[in-house]
């Protein structure tokens, strides 16, 4: 979510490019931690997983100008879809329900 938040707040991206940035950031962090964790077994794997979780947490907290530190990032969510003059955003409860329903249905299919 920091990738999405930084994309919207700092880079002024719309929803979908910021969503892609968030996925890319999560993939990169998983790749970095996976390189080390994949070679370990049993309790060593659990320990290295917790260690990487703490490393990424402390990096996020100490980079206060970029991540907002303990307070996080405050931003207004841009519209998810725009068609002509109509805009749909995940801040609308009805649209959020149907968006999640469509996403879960697509994943289930």
DATA-V816999 format. One record per residue. NEAR is the number of other C-alpha atoms within 12 Angstrom. Layout:
near=NEAR
near=NEAR
//
This chain:
near=21
near=33
near=30
near=32
near=33
near=34
near=31
near=30
near=26
near=20
near=17
near=18
near=25
near=26
near=29
near=23
near=21
near=28
near=24
near=22
near=24
near=23
near=20
near=19
near=22
near=20
near=15
near=16
near=23
near=19
near=15
near=19
near=25
near=19
near=16
near=20
near=23
near=17
near=13
near=16
near=13
near=12
near=11
near=15
near=19
near=17
near=17
near=23
near=25
near=16
near=17
near=23
near=20
near=15
near=17
near=23
near=20
near=16
near=20
near=24
near=20
near=17
near=19
near=17
near=17
near=24
near=29
near=21
near=18
near=17
near=14
near=21
near=26
near=18
near=21
near=20
near=26
near=26
near=23
near=24
near=20
near=14
near=10
near=7
near=8
near=10
near=15
near=22
near=24
near=20
near=17
near=16
near=12
near=13
near=18
near=18
near=15
near=17
near=20
near=16
near=15
near=14
near=13
near=12
near=11
near=11
near=9
near=9
near=8
//
